[in-house]
Amino acid sequence: MLFYKVISLIYADLEITNYEDVTLAKKAYLSENEIRSLKLNTLVDSGAYMLTLPQHVVTQLGLEKISQQEAELADGSIKLLDIVGPLKIAFENRMSITSAMVIPTGEPLLGTIPMEDLDVIIHPLTQKLVVNPDNPYVAKKKLK
């Protein structure tokens, strides 16, 4: 008898915010309602490294290009992609300040670096992104 493992895609609802807007609001240059932020249903990919955002999301959030890096895409091709930021990722009771790679089209993707920073895991039974149950109240980082 053969058994096949069904591979399901895992999505999580994240709030992505332009962190420069947050800083300007703290200094009273912007009002709170001028902070650009989006709630996005994001593909969680433990095989990817960074947060990846499609260009239309970057445009809506007004994120600035800070550099460029080469990236190997799922099809094996190598592309020079823009890095934008700073931005804030929020998931449940967690947040992280980070940057993102920009793809021309497609869906947002959450990779392992921001997952580690948020201290979240993919629950093996439910196949959902969850706050690390070992640290339910505040994210924990290893500094060794």
Backbone as CSV, one residue per row, in Angstrom:
resi,resn,N_x,N_y,N_z,CA_x,CA_y,CA_z,C_x,C_y,C_z
1,MET,0.837,-1.173,0.000,0.000,0.000,0.000,0.886,1.241,0.000
2,LEU,0.591,2.173,-0.879,1.351,3.412,-0.968,0.631,4.527,-0.237
3,PHE,1.397,5.346,0.444,0.851,6.517,1.112,1.456,7.758,0.470
4,TYR,0.629,8.718,0.203,1.093,9.974,-0.367,0.866,11.082,0.635
5,LYS,1.879,11.870,0.819,1.734,13.018,1.698,1.152,14.170,0.882
6,VAL,0.065,14.708,1.364,-0.544,15.851,0.693,0.170,17.108,1.175
7,ILE,0.714,17.848,0.235,1.397,19.086,0.584,0.393,20.219,0.447
8,SER,0.145,20.875,1.568,-0.790,21.994,1.522,-0.017,23.288,1.695
9,LEU,-0.515,24.315,1.065,0.089,25.624,1.208,-0.403,26.247,2.502
10,ILE,0.484,26.935,3.179,0.152,27.551,4.457,0.125,29.059,4.270
11,TYR,-0.960,29.671,4.706,-1.117,31.121,4.623,-1.340,31.684,6.012
12,ALA,-0.907,32.926,6.201,-1.114,33.621,7.467,-1.521,35.056,7.179
13,ASP,-2.383,35.603,8.022,-2.789,37.004,7.899,-1.783,37.877,8.632
14,LEU,-1.097,38.720,7.879,-0.100,39.628,8.432,-0.531,41.060,8.178
15,GLU,-0.096,41.959,9.041,-0.262,43.383,8.780,1.123,43.938,8.464
16,ILE,1.244,44.549,7.291,2.504,45.128,6.839,2.334,46.642,6.861
17,THR,3.263,47.341,7.534,3.160,48.784,7.719,4.455,49.460,7.283
18,ASN,4.332,50.606,6.635,5.487,51.423,6.284,6.036,52.006,7.585
19,TYR,7.228,51.539,8.012,7.747,51.960,9.316,8.262,53.399,9.306
20,GLU,8.623,53.922,8.140,8.974,55.346,8.069,7.761,56.197,8.432
21,ASP,6.572,55.772,8.007,5.343,56.487,8.376,5.132,56.456,9.888
22,VAL,5.408,55.320,10.511,5.269,55.194,11.965,6.203,56.189,12.654
23,THR,7.443,56.246,12.191,8.422,57.174,12.768,7.976,58.622,12.597
24,LEU,7.481,58.968,11.404,7.009,60.341,11.164,5.795,60.677,12.033
25,ALA,4.936,59.705,12.270,3.773,59.938,13.135,4.212,60.148,14.582
26,LYS,5.227,59.409,15.035,5.741,59.594,16.397,6.315,60.990,16.590
27,LYS,6.843,61.569,15.498,7.422,62.916,15.559,6.405,63.990,15.177
28,ALA,5.139,63.583,15.019,4.012,64.478,14.716,4.087,65.115,13.326
29,TYR,4.810,64.477,12.386,4.812,64.948,11.003,3.655,64.348,10.203
30,LEU,3.132,63.236,10.674,1.963,62.580,10.084,0.965,62.288,11.194
31,SER,-0.302,62.220,10.826,-1.292,61.773,11.807,-1.336,60.244,11.778
32,GLU,-1.894,59.645,12.811,-1.987,58.181,12.892,-2.732,57.590,11.696
33,ASN,-3.761,58.297,11.208,-4.539,57.747,10.086,-3.835,57.912,8.736
34,GLU,-2.675,58.558,8.704,-1.890,58.670,7.474,-0.835,57.573,7.348
35,ILE,-0.706,56.746,8.368,0.254,55.637,8.317,-0.262,54.595,7.323
36,ARG,0.575,54.276,6.330,0.184,53.308,5.302,0.425,51.888,5.798
37,SER,-0.640,51.093,5.769,-0.603,49.736,6.295,-1.590,48.875,5.529
38,LEU,-1.255,47.604,5.335,-2.136,46.664,4.641,-2.205,45.352,5.403
39,LYS,-3.382,44.749,5.418,-3.530,43.385,5.923,-3.452,42.463,4.714
40,LEU,-2.524,41.512,4.779,-2.264,40.637,3.638,-2.326,39.175,4.045
41,ASN,-2.992,38.381,3.224,-2.958,36.937,3.388,-1.682,36.475,2.684
42,THR,-0.711,36.006,3.464,0.649,35.790,2.982,1.010,34.316,2.987
43,LEU,1.609,33.859,1.902,2.103,32.488,1.821,3.294,32.335,2.765
44,VAL,3.263,31.308,3.602,4.364,31.022,4.533,5.236,29.953,3.881
45,ASP,6.519,30.268,3.710,7.416,29.352,3.006,8.702,29.179,3.802
46,SER,8.817,28.066,4.501,10.006,27.804,5.312,11.230,27.499,4.450
47,GLY,11.053,27.391,3.148,12.181,27.186,2.240,12.730,28.479,1.677
48,ALA,12.079,29.600,1.973,12.532,30.912,1.513,13.164,31.657,2.685
49,TYR,13.962,32.671,2.386,14.665,33.392,3.443,13.967,34.661,3.899
50,MET,13.516,35.476,2.964,13.063,36.822,3.316,11.561,36.979,3.122
51,LEU,11.082,38.133,3.522,9.750,38.566,3.152,9.830,39.036,1.708
52,THR,8.884,38.617,0.887,8.822,39.030,-0.511,7.470,39.675,-0.756
53,LEU,7.485,40.854,-1.382,6.248,41.577,-1.666,6.162,41.892,-3.148
54,PRO,4.965,41.758,-3.735,4.799,42.170,-5.129,4.831,43.695,-5.249
55,GLN,5.207,44.169,-6.425,5.392,45.597,-6.650,4.153,46.412,-6.290
56,HIS,2.942,45.922,-6.584,1.750,46.726,-6.296,1.570,46.972,-4.797
57,VAL,1.997,46.030,-3.948,1.931,46.215,-2.493,2.968,47.250,-2.064
58,VAL,4.175,47.159,-2.620,5.244,48.116,-2.316,4.792,49.528,-2.673
59,THR,4.140,49.672,-3.825,3.639,50.977,-4.269,2.564,51.488,-3.319
60,GLN,1.614,50.638,-2.933,0.544,51.048,-2.022,1.096,51.506,-0.671
61,LEU,2.137,50.841,-0.200,2.716,51.182,1.098,3.728,52.331,1.012
62,GLY,4.139,52.686,-0.205,5.115,53.761,-0.370,6.481,53.408,0.177
63,LEU,6.875,52.145,0.059,8.167,51.701,0.593,9.304,52.139,-0.333
64,GLU,10.398,52.580,0.263,11.554,53.083,-0.479,12.562,51.973,-0.749
65,LYS,13.175,52.032,-1.944,14.256,51.101,-2.283,15.475,51.452,-1.438
66,ILE,16.059,50.427,-0.786,17.262,50.671,0.006,18.493,49.967,-0.568
67,SER,18.273,48.938,-1.390,19.396,48.262,-2.047,18.852,47.283,-3.084
68,GLN,19.752,46.493,-3.638,19.391,45.409,-4.547,20.198,44.174,-4.173
69,GLN,19.613,42.999,-4.397,20.318,41.738,-4.182,19.871,40.744,-5.228
70,GLU,20.758,39.798,-5.520,20.369,38.701,-6.390,19.593,37.680,-5.579
71,ALA,18.602,37.083,-6.220,17.794,36.062,-5.560,17.571,34.907,-6.522
72,GLU,17.606,33.695,-5.979,17.270,32.515,-6.775,15.791,32.237,-6.577
73,LEU,15.038,32.254,-7.663,13.600,32.047,-7.603,13.265,30.561,-7.612
74,ALA,12.006,30.239,-7.386,11.558,28.845,-7.300,11.865,28.062,-8.577
75,ASP,11.872,28.749,-9.729,12.156,28.061,-10.994,13.656,27.916,-11.264
76,GLY,14.496,28.352,-10.313,15.940,28.235,-10.456,16.609,29.430,-11.113
77,SER,15.838,30.361,-11.637,16.425,31.541,-12.279,16.963,32.504,-11.219
78,ILE,17.958,33.280,-11.615,18.566,34.282,-10.739,18.128,35.657,-11.239
79,LYS,17.600,36.475,-10.325,17.130,37.820,-10.676,17.719,38.826,-9.695
80,LEU,18.006,40.018,-10.205,18.413,41.125,-9.356,17.129,41.817,-8.898
81,LEU,16.878,41.809,-7.588,15.636,42.348,-7.046,15.917,43.516,-6.115
82,ASP,14.973,44.461,-6.086,15.057,45.575,-5.149,14.753,45.101,-3.738
83,ILE,15.418,45.734,-2.767,15.126,45.552,-1.351,14.498,46.857,-0.880
84,VAL,13.337,46.759,-0.208,12.642,47.945,0.280,12.484,47.868,1.788
85,GLY,12.269,49.038,2.391,12.052,49.062,3.823,12.250,50.469,4.345
86,PRO,12.249,50.650,5.625,11.897,49.644,6.621,10.390,49.439,6.675
87,LEU,10.001,48.257,7.102,8.585,47.963,7.264,8.385,47.149,8.524
88,LYS,7.169,47.206,9.020,6.811,46.453,10.226,5.883,45.319,9.822
89,ILE,6.189,44.128,10.303,5.320,42.968,10.134,4.653,42.718,11.480
90,ALA,3.355,42.544,11.490,2.649,42.194,12.727,1.859,40.914,12.497
91,PHE,1.990,39.987,13.460,1.238,38.732,13.451,0.864,38.430,14.890
92,GLU,-0.426,38.325,15.147,-0.950,38.090,16.494,-0.291,39.045,17.482
93,ASN,0.419,38.544,18.504,1.036,39.444,19.487,2.523,39.690,19.191
94,ARG,2.923,39.539,17.931,4.327,39.680,17.536,4.486,40.778,16.495
95,MET,5.674,41.395,16.495,6.012,42.357,15.454,7.508,42.323,15.191
96,SER,7.861,42.715,13.975,9.257,42.745,13.564,9.456,43.914,12.609
97,ILE,10.591,44.580,12.733,10.980,45.618,11.780,11.978,44.970,10.832
98,THR,11.709,45.054,9.524,12.530,44.323,8.563,12.520,45.018,7.205
99,SER,13.040,44.322,6.216,13.002,44.772,4.827,12.354,43.654,4.002
100,ALA,12.136,43.927,2.720,11.507,42.922,1.858,12.108,42.977,0.462
101,MET,12.107,41.837,-0.209,12.481,41.780,-1.624,11.232,42.039,-2.441
102,VAL,11.405,42.682,-3.593,10.281,43.054,-4.444,10.257,42.173,-5.683
103,ILE,9.090,41.562,-5.924,8.885,40.797,-7.151,7.865,41.557,-8.009
104,PRO,7.960,41.439,-9.336,7.045,42.204,-10.182,5.567,41.870,-9.945
105,THR,5.262,40.582,-9.852,3.883,40.133,-9.626,3.929,38.924,-8.707
106,GLY,2.768,38.447,-8.321,2.708,37.269,-7.473,2.110,37.599,-6.132
107,GLU,2.340,36.713,-5.182,1.741,36.899,-3.865,2.827,37.154,-2.823
108,PRO,2.465,37.823,-1.730,3.419,38.033,-0.646,3.859,36.692,-0.072
109,LEU,5.123,36.640,0.367,5.683,35.395,0.875,6.491,35.699,2.133
110,LEU,6.241,34.958,3.195,6.962,35.094,4.459,8.002,33.994,4.565
111,GLY,9.284,34.382,4.617,10.378,33.426,4.710,10.862,33.225,6.132
112,THR,11.948,32.466,6.269,12.414,32.043,7.588,13.040,33.154,8.431
113,ILE,13.700,34.135,7.807,14.333,35.194,8.606,13.283,35.983,9.385
114,PRO,12.227,36.508,8.742,11.207,37.190,9.549,10.441,36.241,10.472
115,MET,10.293,34.963,10.092,9.638,33.999,10.987,10.446,33.836,12.268
116,GLU,11.769,33.740,12.130,12.629,33.630,13.314,12.519,34.888,14.173
117,ASP,12.504,36.044,13.526,12.436,37.297,14.276,11.104,37.435,15.010
118,LEU,10.027,36.964,14.394,8.704,37.000,15.037,8.561,35.913,16.110
119,ASP,9.437,34.918,16.079,9.359,33.752,16.960,8.028,33.024,16.764
120,VAL,7.798,32.659,15.493,6.613,31.886,15.127,7.060,30.584,14.478
121,ILE,6.157,29.617,14.469,6.460,28.319,13.874,5.278,27.850,13.041
122,ILE,5.547,26.897,12.177,4.474,26.198,11.477,4.113,25.005,12.348
123,HIS,2.888,24.996,12.851,2.445,23.902,13.722,2.342,22.630,12.892
124,PRO,3.013,21.545,13.302,3.062,20.351,12.458,1.717,19.649,12.255
125,LEU,0.822,19.711,13.217,-0.461,19.018,13.068,-1.498,19.853,12.322
126,THR,-1.593,21.120,12.679,-2.616,21.968,12.060,-2.151,22.606,10.762
127,GLN,-0.832,22.576,10.505,-0.244,23.214,9.329,-0.651,24.685,9.236
128,LYS,-0.575,25.376,10.386,-0.856,26.808,10.458,0.326,27.506,11.097
129,LEU,0.493,28.792,10.751,1.497,29.606,11.417,0.964,29.987,12.786
130,VAL,1.762,29.738,13.832,1.339,30.039,15.201,2.496,30.683,15.956
131,VAL,2.143,31.412,17.005,3.139,31.930,17.930,3.822,30.739,18.583
132,ASN,5.132,30.817,18.750,5.889,29.719,19.363,5.282,29.389,20.728
133,PRO,4.745,28.178,20.921,4.114,27.834,22.195,5.079,27.828,23.383
134,ASP,6.381,27.721,23.117,7.363,27.795,24.202,7.511,29.222,24.729
135,ASN,7.113,30.207,23.923,7.224,31.625,24.286,5.935,32.345,23.887
136,PRO,4.823,32.040,24.543,3.527,32.549,24.062,3.296,34.043,24.264
137,TYR,4.007,34.679,25.197,3.693,36.069,25.538,4.617,37.095,24.900
138,VAL,5.864,36.709,24.683,6.818,37.633,24.086,7.825,36.807,23.267
139,ALA,8.247,37.387,22.131,9.208,36.681,21.282,10.534,36.496,21.990
140,LYS,11.191,35.388,21.733,12.480,35.086,22.334,13.508,34.922,21.213
141,LYS,14.677,35.512,21.429,15.762,35.441,20.444,16.964,34.733,21.048
142,LYS,17.667,34.000,20.218,18.945,33.406,20.637,20.048,34.356,20.218
143,LEU,20.903,34.715,21.150,21.999,35.616,20.854,23.363,34.939,20.974
144,LYS,23.356,33.629,20.941,24.632,32.913,21.051,24.988,32.254,19.762
